[in-house]
Amino acid sequence: MRSAVRTTCALLLVGLGAGAASCASTQKPPSAAASPEEVSRGKVLYDRYCALCHGADAVGYAADNASQLRNSTFLRTATDEFLKLAIDRGRPGTPMSAFGKAHSGPLAHGDIDRIVAYLRSFDPSPLLDVHELRLDGDPERGAATYQEHCAECHGKSGEGKTALSLANPTFLATASNGFIRYAIEHGRPGTPMPAFGKKLTAEQLDDVTLAIRRWARSVQPGAATAGALPSLAQLIVNPSGPKPKFSLRDDRFVAAADVAAALRAGSRIVLLDARPLSDWHRGHIPGAYPMPFYDEVDTILDALPRDGTFIVAYCACPHAASGKVVDALRERGFASSAVLDEGIKVWEDRGYPMKATAAAPAKAAVP
């Protein structure tokens, strides 16, 4: 069935920020150029919270598949609101964490504004007028084109493989059809994302965009209610248990299956969740202590055992954030430390134990 639709979403996006009632409301022009001081402060924040994955100077791919944020074809179509919501809310279900304070992250709204100002400094050009583009296409036909040209990187169902998840509901609730279509047509020069403008017709570009749009679904409003944090006295899991004997890959990585078996056996172990606190609240390995990669491990050193008890850090990257924590531990003499090799996403997919301390908000009604 052919359909002619404007770029605005039929989906209601509630609770993602002031004025973010729908996809249409996120399509605002960039704010006035920030002062050099604000840009400088934004760089400091970016370096602490974003560079680990998105790379120094926003070049991208410092962690697996973390996109290039300084890319001009991205910045010229990404509205300020789109960028702010991505930082604030993250992309639940992906390695992109929620960094906003409302979601138990470390960043206030002003901090997020400064990071966006820093990103804008790479290309201060005015936004391209793509967000009210009218599409005339066939999503059924687009689904076949998607499988042929896009699925290898973005996944058969848009779940993301070596490229971002196009089916992520928060992404689709904040990205206009014009934004998506422009990315397909022009690609992201200098990155693995090619331009399809010469491979696909204008009709096919419309088709694929509408096929991607069909994955959109309702987004839960507001921030989840977070539970209490553990105390340092709870740092050791199974304190009376035996120490596990792990065989490390490259003297650094421990298999998820081995950690799961050690926990089932009641082994004495320390688990550190290196992701932002928002992710820890949403779901973590039972007994894991939150140790975000951007904080200093010195805050917990006095509570860590120095008797050879294994300390295992994990993240979703799957190695960047946890690797940073393990490096810091080893620099301080904790040789019995390791990175969970497959990361928390694989751990969860295998059905290993998880625990959440955040009560999910009520689901919004879609008119």
Order of alpha helices (4+ residues) and beta strands (2+ residues): beta-alpha-alpha-alpha-alpha-alpha-beta-alpha-alpha-alpha-alpha-alpha-beta-beta-beta-alpha-beta-alpha-beta-beta-alpha-beta-alpha-beta
